[in-house]
Amino acid sequence: MGTIERVVVAGASLAGLRAVKTLREEGYSGEISLVGAEPHLPYNRPPLSKSVLTGDDDVALPGGDDLDVRWLGGRRAVRLDTRARTVGLDDGTELPYDGLVIATGARPRRLPDEQMSLRGVHVLRTIDDAKALREALAEGAERVVVIGGGFIGGEVASTLRSQGRQVTVVDAGRVPMAGAIGRQAGRWLAGHHARHGVELVSGVRVVALTGEGGRVRAVRLSDGRAVPADLVVVGMGVVPNTEWLDGSGVRVDDGVVTGAELFAEGVSGVVAAGDVARWPHGLFDGELVRVEHWANANEQGAVAARNLLRGVGEAERFEAVPTLGTRVHGTRVQWAGFPRLANESGLVSGDIDEGKFALAFTREGVLVGAVAVDLPKEMIRLRKAIAARERLSVTI
Ligand SMILES: Cc1cc2nc3c(=O)[nH]c(=O)nc-3n(C[C@H](O)[C@H](O)[C@H](O)COP(=O)(O)OP(=O)(O)OC[C@H]3O[C@@H](n4cnc5c(N)ncnc54)[C@H](O)[C@@H]3O)c2cc1C
């Protein structure tokens, strides 16, 4: 690839910010256009399901308001022409680029429009979503139904329980978060929710939300039940924002598919990072993975930007072990790697019944994942062991 003088970063959140910062740190002095669909400068999402809901508006990302870029906020990239090397925006602007960073992240999966438009139905992805949810809670919502027992659903449930609200979590899986943390830890999590007063309804789907006078009143379930609700939070996972790439030649398959160095497949001069990127992970036999965690977006933003500047020949592979930590009802739950890829798992420390334990997950004897509940030092050790592809003998 020739000299880079114009970089477009599409998506102004964590991965995009980190790409911008890295370009400058690496000495790139050319033009950077940062395009963000939200009107806000980059901010931090993790507080949205925690402190923001209880009144603290601090969502600052270090350096998020000090950017040496052409800032194009409140505008959306709507098309990519990889031959002409231009990104088209929804206001008609065409941005020429020599290098493009795709960091458009993901958005919440939704129920049909007529149900989402009922008052009292919320999703949680942006600061505006969080403030809208907080206002609705302040208006007095005693009975809250959280749809989805995943990471966001679990955090919202625990924040709202701490406010003394009646919380029901409806989850399609038989065990919450089994895909992310395995069935053993998932069963512990179900008990943990119950011990903290959350009603968990597992193994059922939401058929519809019913309303009255334009306001949600109940959640109808596939087993025939109707759970009364003053407020509903839809936490059914996310979908990557890739529609704007249709017809561009960039390969899209549950995210932007890249090589191990984060260059988008099928085109040149384009890298992807963060929740939108799906890449073959060298530590896991080249399995294509997409990760929706903070540290991943942060580290990928940096590596993608560096690789863009260096070019394919000198690019580094992205092989960080994905790691996530959350607190559910005050208990620290962490996981690393990909427990879902394992064919064996077992307890390596602590005691599940005491709510302090670590589990290891192996594939053909090689460690591919770990979960630690209130054992952060064990998580550090296991994460290193995953990176080193250590062999371990565990049984369920
Ligand atoms: C409520 C909540 C709590 C979380 N808590 C944690 C946590 O505790 N720990 C953790 O590890 N992770 C957590 N996460 C996940 C973490 O925040 C994400 O992994 C991270 O934000 C991903 O960053 P990103 O830059 O890849 O994408 P995003 O943050 O999704 O940002 C993408 C940006 O691109 C914009 N965009 C989309 N399409 C276009 C377009 N066509 N043109 C221009 N702009 C566009 C979007 O509006 C958005 O601003 C949480 C997420 C949420 C929502």
PDBQT file of the ligand as one rigid body, heavy atoms in Angstrom, charges set to zero:
ROOT
HETATM    1  C1  LIG A 401     -24.346  -1.182  29.056  1.00  0.00    +0.000 C 
HETATM    2  C2  LIG A 401     -23.027  -1.806  28.679  1.00  0.00    +0.000 A 
HETATM    3  C3  LIG A 401     -22.169  -2.246  29.680  1.00  0.00    +0.000 A 
HETATM    4  C4  LIG A 401     -20.955  -2.842  29.334  1.00  0.00    +0.000 A 
HETATM    5  N1  LIG A 401     -20.130  -3.259  30.332  1.00  0.00    +0.000 NA
HETATM    6  C5  LIG A 401     -18.953  -3.846  30.017  1.00  0.00    +0.000 A 
HETATM    7  C6  LIG A 401     -18.066  -4.299  31.031  1.00  0.00    +0.000 A 
HETATM    8  O1  LIG A 401     -18.349  -4.172  32.233  1.00  0.00    +0.000 OA
HETATM    9  N2  LIG A 401     -16.903  -4.899  30.655  1.00  0.00    +0.000 N 
HETATM   10  C7  LIG A 401     -16.578  -5.075  29.335  1.00  0.00    +0.000 A 
HETATM   11  O2  LIG A 401     -15.524  -5.649  29.031  1.00  0.00    +0.000 OA
HETATM   12  N3  LIG A 401     -17.398  -4.650  28.341  1.00  0.00    +0.000 NA
HETATM   13  C8  LIG A 401     -18.568  -4.045  28.653  1.00  0.00    +0.000 A 
HETATM   14  N4  LIG A 401     -19.395  -3.601  27.651  1.00  0.00    +0.000 N 
HETATM   15  C9  LIG A 401     -18.995  -3.813  26.250  1.00  0.00    +0.000 C 
HETATM   16  C10 LIG A 401     -18.088  -2.701  25.732  1.00  0.00    +0.000 C 
HETATM   17  O3  LIG A 401     -18.598  -1.451  26.095  1.00  0.00    +0.000 OA
HETATM   18  C11 LIG A 401     -17.981  -2.840  24.225  1.00  0.00    +0.000 C 
HETATM   19  O4  LIG A 401     -17.274  -4.029  23.958  1.00  0.00    +0.000 OA
HETATM   20  C12 LIG A 401     -17.283  -1.648  23.572  1.00  0.00    +0.000 C 
HETATM   21  O5  LIG A 401     -18.042  -0.487  23.722  1.00  0.00    +0.000 OA
HETATM   22  C13 LIG A 401     -17.058  -1.913  22.095  1.00  0.00    +0.000 C 
HETATM   23  O6  LIG A 401     -16.486  -0.777  21.530  1.00  0.00    +0.000 OA
HETATM   24  P1  LIG A 401     -16.538  -0.519  19.950  1.00  0.00    +0.000 P 
HETATM   25  O7  LIG A 401     -15.836   0.765  19.746  1.00  0.00    +0.000 OA
HETATM   26  O8  LIG A 401     -16.053  -1.723  19.227  1.00  0.00    +0.000 OA
HETATM   27  O9  LIG A 401     -18.080  -0.426  19.564  1.00  0.00    +0.000 OA
HETATM   28  P2  LIG A 401     -19.279   0.446  20.133  1.00  0.00    +0.000 P 
HETATM   29  O10 LIG A 401     -19.010   0.846  21.541  1.00  0.00    +0.000 OA
HETATM   30  O11 LIG A 401     -20.511  -0.317  19.807  1.00  0.00    +0.000 OA
HETATM   31  O12 LIG A 401     -19.242   1.760  19.260  1.00  0.00    +0.000 OA
HETATM   32  C14 LIG A 401     -19.513   1.818  17.923  1.00  0.00    +0.000 C 
HETATM   33  C15 LIG A 401     -19.870   3.234  17.577  1.00  0.00    +0.000 C 
HETATM   34  O13 LIG A 401     -20.035   3.335  16.167  1.00  0.00    +0.000 OA
HETATM   35  C16 LIG A 401     -21.208   4.059  15.877  1.00  0.00    +0.000 C 
HETATM   36  N5  LIG A 401     -21.707   3.651  14.560  1.00  0.00    +0.000 N 
HETATM   37  C17 LIG A 401     -22.429   2.552  14.248  1.00  0.00    +0.000 A 
HETATM   38  N6  LIG A 401     -22.693   2.522  12.927  1.00  0.00    +0.000 NA
HETATM   39  C18 LIG A 401     -22.119   3.616  12.405  1.00  0.00    +0.000 A 
HETATM   40  C19 LIG A 401     -22.025   4.134  11.104  1.00  0.00    +0.000 A 
HETATM   41  N7  LIG A 401     -22.575   3.510  10.059  1.00  0.00    +0.000 N 
HETATM   42  N8  LIG A 401     -21.377   5.308  10.918  1.00  0.00    +0.000 NA
HETATM   43  C20 LIG A 401     -20.789   5.948  11.975  1.00  0.00    +0.000 A 
HETATM   44  N9  LIG A 401     -20.848   5.499  13.238  1.00  0.00    +0.000 NA
HETATM   45  C21 LIG A 401     -21.494   4.346  13.448  1.00  0.00    +0.000 A 
HETATM   46  C22 LIG A 401     -22.139   3.698  17.011  1.00  0.00    +0.000 C 
HETATM   47  O14 LIG A 401     -23.156   4.656  17.131  1.00  0.00    +0.000 OA
HETATM   48  C23 LIG A 401     -21.189   3.685  18.189  1.00  0.00    +0.000 C 
HETATM   49  O15 LIG A 401     -21.062   4.948  18.762  1.00  0.00    +0.000 OA
HETATM   50  C24 LIG A 401     -20.613  -2.994  27.972  1.00  0.00    +0.000 A 
HETATM   51  C25 LIG A 401     -21.486  -2.547  26.964  1.00  0.00    +0.000 A 
HETATM   52  C26 LIG A 401     -22.673  -1.959  27.311  1.00  0.00    +0.000 A 
HETATM   53  C27 LIG A 401     -23.613  -1.480  26.230  1.00  0.00    +0.000 C 
ENDROOT
TORSDOF 0
